[in-house]
Amino acid sequence: MKFGWDHVHFVCRDAEGMAGYFERVFGAERVRVDENLRGARNITLRIGDCRLMVRGTRPGEGFDAQAPRLVEGLDHLGLSVDDLRAAYPVLKERGAKFIVGPEAGVGGRLIAFVEGPENIRIELCEPMKG
């Protein structure tokens, strides 16, 4: 049995805003929009070989008022970038808010964290050379 990566799916208050952020900041390509996927708008994006699905809330759904910030579950989304130091000023100009780095990460590779919309964290990882 062999597994591969298919997608990451976000449920958010503003699906259009979330999708627009990934398009503007990371150059994501919008590949599909379902205006009413079981009661909510769903937008599918592609970044490299990764698909992101962004869905708005459905009628009757709400967000956790007790823990609106991350306390368990998905910690962050990781994207690779070939030259993080070169990407840093470009992403800042596109509206990325860096909360960590660029700095050394696991194994000495270069990493940074961006605060995305609705409190998501996005890690940028430059592969180790050599």
Backbone torsions as a table, in degrees:
resi	resn	phi	psi	omega
1	MET	NA	131.3	-178.6
2	LYS	-123.9	135.3	179.3
3	PHE	-114.2	152.2	174.9
4	GLY	-139.5	168.8	-178.4
5	TRP	-81.9	132.2	178.9
6	ASP	-108.2	-57.1	-177.3
7	HIS	-165.2	167.5	166.7
8	VAL	-118.2	136.3	-175.6
9	HIS	-122.3	123.3	177.3
10	PHE	-106.4	139.4	168.7
11	VAL	-108.1	127.3	-172.7
12	CYS	-145.5	165.7	179.6
13	ARG	-70.2	-35.7	-174.0
14	ASP	-128.2	86.9	-177.1
15	ALA	-61.3	-42.5	-179.3
16	GLU	-64.2	-42.5	178.2
17	GLY	-63.8	-42.0	179.0
18	MET	-64.5	-47.5	179.6
19	ALA	-62.6	-43.2	179.2
20	GLY	-60.6	-36.4	177.7
21	TYR	-61.3	-49.1	-179.1
22	PHE	-65.9	-32.8	176.4
23	GLU	-68.0	-48.4	-176.0
24	ARG	-69.2	-47.2	-172.7
25	VAL	-82.7	-43.7	-172.8
26	PHE	-110.8	4.6	177.5
27	GLY	69.6	27.2	178.6
28	ALA	-62.0	149.5	178.2
29	GLU	-105.5	127.8	177.3
30	ARG	-78.6	118.2	-176.4
31	VAL	-109.4	-16.3	-180.0
32	ARG	-163.3	143.5	172.9
33	VAL	-132.3	122.9	172.5
34	ASP	-107.9	110.8	-176.3
35	GLU	-65.6	-29.8	-177.5
36	ASN	-143.6	82.7	177.0
37	LEU	-94.7	95.8	-176.8
38	ARG	50.3	43.5	172.7
39	GLY	100.6	2.5	-179.2
40	ALA	-146.7	155.0	175.4
41	ARG	-73.8	136.3	179.3
42	ASN	-131.0	126.6	-178.2
43	ILE	-118.6	129.4	177.5
44	THR	-107.2	129.4	-179.4
45	LEU	-120.7	159.0	174.1
46	ARG	-127.8	131.7	171.4
47	ILE	-124.6	108.5	-175.3
48	GLY	59.2	-125.4	179.5
49	ASP	-93.5	3.9	-176.1
50	CYS	-102.6	138.1	172.8
51	ARG	-103.6	138.0	173.1
52	LEU	-115.5	133.5	174.4
53	MET	-114.0	132.7	-176.5
54	VAL	-125.0	118.6	-177.5
55	ARG	-122.2	137.6	172.5
56	GLY	-76.7	173.2	179.6
57	THR	-75.5	151.5	177.3
58	ARG	-95.7	159.2	177.5
59	PRO	-53.3	130.6	179.2
60	GLY	90.0	-13.5	178.0
61	GLU	-81.1	148.5	175.8
62	GLY	-141.6	172.2	177.6
63	PHE	-103.1	156.2	-175.9
64	ASP	-67.9	108.1	179.7
65	ALA	-72.6	-21.8	-179.0
66	GLN	-77.4	-31.0	-177.0
67	ALA	-139.6	68.9	-177.1
68	PRO	-68.2	-18.4	174.5
69	ARG	-98.8	157.3	-177.6
70	LEU	-60.1	128.3	173.9
71	VAL	-128.3	-21.3	176.4
72	GLU	-159.6	166.6	-179.4
73	GLY	91.9	-146.8	-177.9
74	LEU	-61.0	123.2	179.6
75	ASP	-87.3	-45.4	179.7
76	HIS	-165.6	167.4	174.5
77	LEU	-105.4	132.9	180.0
78	GLY	-108.2	127.1	176.1
79	LEU	-116.5	140.9	176.3
80	SER	-90.3	150.9	176.6
81	VAL	-145.8	136.3	-173.6
82	ASP	-72.0	-28.6	-179.5
83	ASP	-142.8	92.2	-174.5
84	LEU	-65.0	-40.6	-179.3
85	ARG	-63.1	-36.4	176.8
86	ALA	-73.4	-34.7	-179.1
87	ALA	-73.0	-29.7	-174.4
88	TYR	-50.9	-57.3	-177.5
89	PRO	-66.7	-32.5	178.8
90	VAL	-64.8	-46.8	-179.5
91	LEU	-66.0	-39.3	177.1
92	LYS	-59.9	-42.7	179.7
93	GLU	-64.6	-30.3	178.5
94	ARG	-81.3	-2.5	176.2
95	GLY	107.9	6.4	178.3
96	ALA	-70.1	134.3	177.2
97	LYS	-105.0	104.4	-179.0
98	PHE	-77.3	132.1	178.3
99	ILE	-112.8	-15.1	176.2
100	VAL	-148.3	136.9	167.2
101	GLY	77.4	-169.7	9.6
102	PRO	-65.2	141.1	179.7
103	GLU	-156.9	169.6	179.1
104	ALA	-68.2	136.1	177.7
105	GLY	-117.2	-159.7	-178.5
106	VAL	-55.5	128.8	177.7
107	GLY	72.3	10.3	177.8
108	GLY	87.8	0.7	178.2
109	ARG	-72.5	159.9	-178.5
110	LEU	-87.7	132.2	-179.9
111	ILE	-135.0	163.7	170.9
112	ALA	-154.5	157.1	175.6
113	PHE	-121.0	138.3	177.7
114	VAL	-116.8	139.7	173.2
115	GLU	-88.9	115.1	179.2
116	GLY	-90.4	-176.7	178.9
117	PRO	-64.6	152.0	176.1
118	GLU	55.2	38.4	172.6
119	ASN	69.5	16.1	175.4
120	ILE	-78.7	149.7	176.9
121	ARG	-112.6	137.0	-178.9
122	ILE	-122.4	120.7	177.1
123	GLU	-94.7	133.9	174.1
124	LEU	-105.0	128.8	-173.8
125	CYS	-125.1	124.7	173.3
126	GLU	-96.8	121.7	-179.2
127	PRO	-58.8	149.3	177.0
128	MET	-68.5	141.5	179.5
129	LYS	-91.8	140.7	175.1
130	GLY	88.5	NA	NA
